[in-house]
């Protein structure tokens, strides 16, 4: 029986060392963790629980369903689109930067997220079933896990 993992990467300049990392994502004055891993048996409600928690706490977040992404580039473009959509849903004015939807590399993703999240407080990015991504490069998971260290804004990203 396999397990699935969820990782929460925080977009913040400092990383606290605390067992209460998820709770710190809701505190505007506390730094968010750069990554939180949630793992367990398949179909046990990890993603649903995280989504319900984030919704209840009224945190701005986006979910990327990795299993639906055919290629690594598709995943990166979906990530940018999900962040843009979440920001537009949380603030009617939406993000002020224009973007054509193209995202061909992890560095392009970091640049896009930096632009989109420049004026955003905490933001949580949930990658659902990242371990089931169809054509992910071997460096994709470690690079996404470090994304919170490279993009500063004050949020969190999560992989399930």
VMD Tcl script that draws the C-alpha trace (Angstrom):
set ca {
  {0.00 0.00 0.00}
  {1.60 3.27 -1.16}
  {1.47 6.63 0.50}
  {0.97 10.05 -0.96}
  {2.67 13.18 0.23}
  {1.60 16.76 0.61}
  {4.19 19.48 0.86}
  {3.48 23.02 1.91}
  {6.05 25.58 0.75}
  {5.80 28.99 2.28}
  {6.74 32.10 0.40}
  {8.52 33.93 3.20}
  {12.05 35.10 3.93}
  {12.54 33.12 7.13}
  {11.58 29.61 8.06}
  {10.47 28.83 11.62}
  {11.34 25.52 13.22}
  {8.09 24.55 14.87}
  {5.67 21.67 15.00}
  {2.86 24.21 14.63}
  {3.88 25.14 11.07}
  {0.40 24.96 9.57}
  {-1.02 27.19 12.29}
  {1.66 29.78 11.57}
  {0.41 30.12 8.00}
  {-2.60 32.04 9.35}
  {-0.62 34.47 11.50}
  {0.27 37.60 9.51}
  {3.12 38.54 11.84}
  {4.76 35.10 12.06}
  {6.97 33.75 9.26}
  {5.49 30.77 7.42}
  {7.42 27.54 7.02}
  {9.02 27.10 3.62}
  {7.63 23.57 3.34}
  {5.17 21.28 5.12}
  {4.85 17.66 4.04}
  {1.54 15.88 4.62}
  {1.56 12.18 3.78}
  {-0.59 9.15 4.34}
  {-2.55 6.36 2.71}
  {-4.38 7.19 -0.54}
  {-7.97 8.47 -0.33}
  {-7.87 9.39 3.35}
  {-8.86 13.04 2.91}
  {-5.51 14.85 3.21}
  {-6.25 17.30 0.39}
  {-9.85 17.82 1.46}
  {-8.79 18.47 5.03}
  {-6.17 21.01 3.96}
  {-8.63 22.75 1.63}
  {-11.28 22.91 4.37}
  {-8.73 24.25 6.86}
  {-7.52 26.96 4.47}
  {-11.08 27.94 3.55}
  {-12.16 28.09 7.20}
  {-9.17 30.27 8.07}
  {-9.97 32.53 5.07}
  {-6.44 32.21 3.70}
  {-5.67 32.92 0.06}
  {-4.66 29.69 -1.64}
  {-4.56 27.88 -4.97}
  {-4.74 24.17 -5.72}
  {-2.95 22.55 -8.64}
  {-4.18 19.04 -9.46}
  {-0.91 17.49 -10.67}
  {-2.45 14.27 -11.89}
  {-4.29 16.27 -14.57}
  {-1.04 17.75 -15.92}
  {0.42 15.87 -18.88}
  {3.91 17.40 -18.93}
  {6.15 19.37 -16.59}
  {5.50 22.50 -18.64}
  {1.75 21.93 -18.32}
  {2.18 21.73 -14.54}
  {4.11 25.01 -14.47}
  {1.53 26.80 -16.62}
  {-1.32 25.39 -14.53}
  {0.44 26.61 -11.40}
  {0.72 30.16 -12.74}
  {-2.93 30.09 -13.87}
  {-4.12 28.74 -10.51}
  {-2.29 31.46 -8.59}
  {-3.66 34.16 -10.92}
  {-7.20 32.79 -10.56}
  {-6.95 32.61 -6.75}
  {-5.69 36.18 -6.57}
  {-8.48 37.40 -8.85}
  {-11.07 35.55 -6.75}
  {-9.74 37.00 -3.50}
  {-9.49 40.59 -4.78}
  {-11.80 41.77 -7.58}
  {-9.05 43.98 -9.00}
  {-6.85 40.87 -9.31}
  {-3.14 40.87 -10.04}
  {-1.89 44.00 -11.76}
  {0.72 42.36 -13.98}
  {-0.03 40.95 -17.40}
  {0.95 37.41 -18.29}
  {0.49 35.47 -21.52}
  {0.17 32.09 -19.76}
  {3.49 30.68 -20.94}
  {5.78 29.15 -18.38}
  {8.50 26.93 -19.81}
  {10.86 26.44 -16.87}
  {11.06 26.49 -13.10}
  {12.91 29.81 -13.23}
  {10.08 31.26 -15.34}
  {7.63 29.97 -12.72}
  {9.63 31.66 -9.95}
  {9.63 34.95 -11.90}
  {5.88 34.69 -12.61}
  {5.09 33.95 -8.97}
  {7.32 36.79 -7.81}
  {5.39 39.19 -10.04}
  {1.96 37.83 -9.14}
  {2.63 37.71 -5.40}
  {4.58 40.99 -5.13}
  {1.79 42.76 -3.21}
  {0.22 39.67 -1.65}
  {0.45 38.78 2.02}
  {0.48 35.10 2.83}
  {-0.34 32.80 -0.05}
  {-0.62 29.00 -0.01}
  {-0.02 26.91 -3.09}
  {-1.24 23.32 -2.83}
  {0.15 20.74 -5.26}
  {-2.25 17.82 -5.07}
  {-0.74 14.40 -5.83}
  {2.55 15.80 -7.03}
  {4.09 12.35 -6.80}
  {1.58 11.21 -9.48}
  {2.62 13.86 -12.03}
  {2.91 12.09 -15.39}
  {6.10 13.47 -16.95}
  {7.90 15.27 -14.19}
  {11.65 15.71 -14.47}
  {13.64 14.08 -11.66}
  {14.52 17.55 -10.37}
  {10.93 18.83 -10.39}
  {9.92 17.78 -6.86}
  {13.09 19.09 -5.15}
  {12.91 22.33 -7.13}
  {9.26 22.91 -6.23}
  {10.02 22.09 -2.62}
  {12.60 24.91 -2.60}
  {10.28 27.32 -4.38}
  {9.29 28.97 -1.11}
  {12.93 29.85 -0.47}
  {13.29 31.52 -3.87}
  {9.99 33.38 -4.14}
  {9.36 35.85 -1.37}
  {5.96 37.16 -0.70}
  {4.67 35.81 2.59}
  {2.62 32.75 1.75}
  {2.78 29.03 1.56}
  {2.67 26.35 -1.09}
  {1.48 22.86 -0.52}
  {1.97 19.52 -2.26}
  {-0.42 16.62 -1.68}
}
mol new
graphics top color blue
foreach p $ca { graphics top sphere $p radius 0.5 }
foreach p [lrange $ca 0 end-1] q [lrange $ca 1 end] { graphics top cylinder $p $q radius 0.2 }
display resetview
